[in-house]
Amino acid sequence: MYINKVEISGVNTSVLPNLTFVEKEELFDKIDAGDKSARQEFITGNLKLVLSVIQRFNNRGENVDDLFQVGCVGLIKAIDNFDRSQGVKFSTYAVPMIIGEIRRYLRDNNSIRVSRSLRDTAYRALQARDKLREELDDEPSLEQISKEMDVPLADVTVALDAIMEPVSLFDSVGNDEDDALYVMDQIKDEKEDVEKWTNDMALKEALKKLTTRERLVINRRYYMGKTQVEVAEEIGISQAQVSRLEKNALSTIKKNMT
């Protein structure tokens, strides 16, 4: 993928604007009032966010124009679903939505056919992972998942890689429990202040204060872009309970970052 090209999908990426926080708030006021031109201006003002996200997919051999367009779909979804009352920065909400949209595109357009047995192993591994999360109140390692399934570690690793299961921004990388590195710590654009949150250790520490169920709700809502109703159906609780968990989680994160 030729990621350094200046023009992507007809957009000159060398002259993309940067919006200040005040400008974003003013545009959102107009968007809420139904101003379509303000919505378009807000989209254009956040295209650098899309550009920075697709950098992480530059080793997949995908067409940069296609990824950029898919990323823009994620950006638009983020704009349409963003709730300013939650006290979360727009970039914090939008980046996972953009990543999720691109990952879905890559899964749906994966030309490699995964065997049924490999897919079954992968889904069993995901079930084992969720079970261990509840039991351990922490993210299990691949070794723990392998032992729980009584399946060789290599088979578990290959199966999970094959289905390209999207990871949570809050999943840990590696097995160093004393100094865990999260996926979100690896998503960055060193040139843009808008991505500083990905390296914010305060946020990392705040996430540790959440309960397992709160982390699950934040994961599904802000990474996967699911509605509260969808999350409620997935984890078997009411939409009202999901709403309370989400508000409590955001309040905890905000309190531990101030």
C-alpha positions, -999 to 999 in steps of 0.1 A, spaced: 0 0 0 15 33 -11 7 52 21 29 82 13 9 93 -17 -4 129 -14 -38 124 -31 -60 97 -17 -95 91 -31 -93 125 -47 -84 142 -14 -52 163 -12 -39 150 21 -11 176 22 -36 205 29 -60 189 53 -72 213 80 -68 209 118 -98 219 139 -93 233 174 -115 221 203 -135 253 202 -141 250 164 -153 214 169 -177 224 196 -191 253 174 -195 229 145 -212 203 166 -237 230 178 -245 237 141 -247 200 133 -271 194 161 -292 222 145 -293 203 112 -266 223 94 -253 200 66 -225 223 56 -212 223 92 -213 185 91 -193 183 59 -168 208 74 -164 187 105 -158 156 84 -131 174 64 -116 187 95 -111 152 109 -98 134 78 -63 135 93 -77 113 119 -86 87 93 -52 91 76 -34 85 108 -55 53 115 -49 37 82 -11 40 87 -13 9 110 -26 -12 81 2 -3 56 17 -38 56 -15 -56 45 -11 -48 8 -45 -32 7 -54 -3 -16 -49 29 3 -79 46 -14 -102 18 -4 -90 19 32 -94 57 33 -129 55 21 -138 28 46 -122 48 73 -143 78 63 -174 57 68 -163 49 103 -156 87 109 -191 96 97 -206 69 120 -187 84 149 -200 119 141 -236 107 139 -234 87 171 -211 109 193 -227 120 226 -209 151 239 -227 148 272 -205 118 281 -175 141 285 -153 120 261 -130 136 235 -143 131 200 -110 115 189 -112 90 217 -146 79 205 -139 81 167 -106 62 164 -120 29 176 -150 33 153 -127 39 123 -105 10 132 -135 -12 137 -149 -3 103 -116 -10 86 -113 -44 104 -148 -54 93 -139 -45 57 -107 -65 58 -126 -95 73 -154 -93 47 -129 -90 19 -104 -116 31 -95 -138 1 -81 -166 22 -106 -192 30 -104 -204 65 -112 -241 71 -142 -251 92 -120 -269 117 -97 -239 121 -127 -216 125 -143 -239 151 -110 -239 171 -109 -201 170 -145 -197 182 -138 -222 210 -108 -201 219 -129 -169 221 -154 -186 243 -126 -199 266 -111 -164 266 -145 -149 278 -149 -176 304 -114 -169 318 -119 -132 318 -149 -136 342 -130 -161 364 -97 -142 366 -111 -107 364 -83 -100 340 -72 -107 304 -61 -143 300 -29 -152 282 -28 -175 252 -12 -201 273 -41 -200 298 -66 -203 269 -47 -232 255 -47 -250 288 -85 -243 293 -93 -258 259 -67 -286 262 -55 -277 227 -18 -270 218 -8 -234 221 4 -233 184 -31 -244 172 -48 -218 193 -25 -190 180 -29 -200 143 -67 -203 146 -71 -169 162 -48 -153 136 -68 -170 108 -102 -154 117 -86 -120 123 -106 -114 154 -106 -77 161 -89 -69 194 -100 -45 221 -81 -13 226 -80 -23 262 -65 -58 257 -30 -63 270 -1 -73 247 23 -98 262 23 -115 296 40 -89 318 12 -83 343 32 -58 363 37 -35 334 11 -44 308 12 -27 274 -22 -22 259 -32 -22 222 -43 14 225 -7 23 235 5 12 201 -20 33 180 -4 67 175 4 94 150 35 112 163 28 142 141 -7 149 154 -18 161 189 -52 146 182 -37 111 189 -19 120 222 -46 101 241 -32 68 228 0 74 248 -17 88 279 -6 67 308 -34 84 329 -60 68 307 -43 34 309 -44 36 347 -80 48 347 -91 18 327 -76 -5 354 -101 10 378 -131 -3 359 -148 -36 367 -147 -64 342 -182 -58 331 -176 -20 327 -146 -27 305 -167 -50 285 -194 -24 279 -168 3 271 -152 -21 246 -184 -29 228 -197 6 228 -166 26 219 -145 1 200 -171 -20 182 -196 8 178 -225 -13 192 -257 3 205 -267 -2 242 -295 -25 231 -270 -47 211 -246 -48 241 -275 -57 264 -285 -86 242 -249 -98 240 -241 -100 277 -276 -108 289 -286 -77 308 -311 -49 303 -304 -18 282 -309 3 314 -282 -17 331 -258 -12 302 -265 26 303 -257 27 341 -225 6 336 -214 29 307 -221 61 327 -203 47 358 -173 37 336 -170 70 319 -174 88 353 -146 66 368 -123 72 338 -129 110 339 -124 111 377 -91 92 375 -78 114 347 -84 148 363 
